[in-house]
Amino acid sequence: MMFFKSFKSEWLKTRRSLAFWMVMVGGFFTPAIIIAVRLIRYEHTPEIYAADGFWTTLWNSSWQSMAVFLLPLGAILSTSLITQLEYKNNTWKQLHTLPLSYTTIFVSKLAVIITLMLQFFVLFNIGIALAGLIPYLLVPATPFPAEPVPYMFFLRENAYYFAGCLPIVALQYLISLQFKNFMVPMGIGIVLWIGALSSLSWKYGYLVPYTYTVYNHLKNAENARASTPEVSIYVMSLAYFAAFTIAGYVLYLLKREKG
């Protein structure tokens, strides 16, 4: 019961934060661009909808920029922003005077971040559906796609992408709890993300925990410049998430000045 009360309190803190609005806007950003392009270049839209594999092509094109750029950076920024709320408002000491254990505080904040990421995925999938339906409704002579919507493929890929972003969330959470300055965890996260992009062509690039969303996209992409690893990146991502979460929890408990 204390956990749910703590989770509710932490969730309310995010409602007017920049992280919350980043999730809201980010979820519809790429689908909105796809809709705009298909409405502007409407003469090609009927041909696109008549092609085979419409929904799969729409899915892969939507995730191209999301997997490489928006999702990793969104996870870095959102995690850093949410964790820094207490530092920004100088409320860590007030939080620690509440009848809540350190475990409850740590887990509830992490649960809020993960819930925001889930919300982002839901909004992004709604955006993809709208990107498929709105041009069909607005552009004359556009046929409805003959391919049935591959629901199971979409659910499976959502789970893979979500698993791929969990190590980023856990490591950014660990780093953000150690520094009062928001720029430090954000800067470290961006450097690690740039390093991850540079390591994609490396044989052991899968060891870098920020690469998994990109690798998951590459396995479905045509003409991929980097080969996907032979190991299970999903097992690796969950293992990294568990390791970073445990390490972050231990460091949080051992930190002398918690805010």
HELIX and SHEET records of a PDB file:
HELIX    1   1 MET A    2  THR A   14  1                                  13    
HELIX    2   2 LEU A   18  ILE A   40  1                                  23    
HELIX    3   3 TYR A   42  HIS A   44  5                                   3    
HELIX    4   4 THR A   45  ALA A   50  1                                   6    
HELIX    5   5 PHE A   54  SER A   65  1                                  12    
HELIX    6   6 MET A   66  LEU A   70  3                                   5    
HELIX    7   7 LEU A   71  THR A   83  1                                  13    
HELIX    8   8 LEU A   85  ASN A   89  1                                   5    
HELIX    9   9 TRP A   92  HIS A   96  1                                   5    
HELIX   10  10 TYR A  102  LEU A  138  1                                  37    
HELIX   11  11 TYR A  151  SER A  176  1                                  26    
HELIX   12  12 MET A  183  SER A  198  1                                  16    
HELIX   13  13 GLY A  205  LEU A  207  5                                   3    
HELIX   14  14 TYR A  212  LEU A  218  1                                   7    
HELIX   15  15 ILE A  233  LEU A  254  1                                  22    
END                                                                             
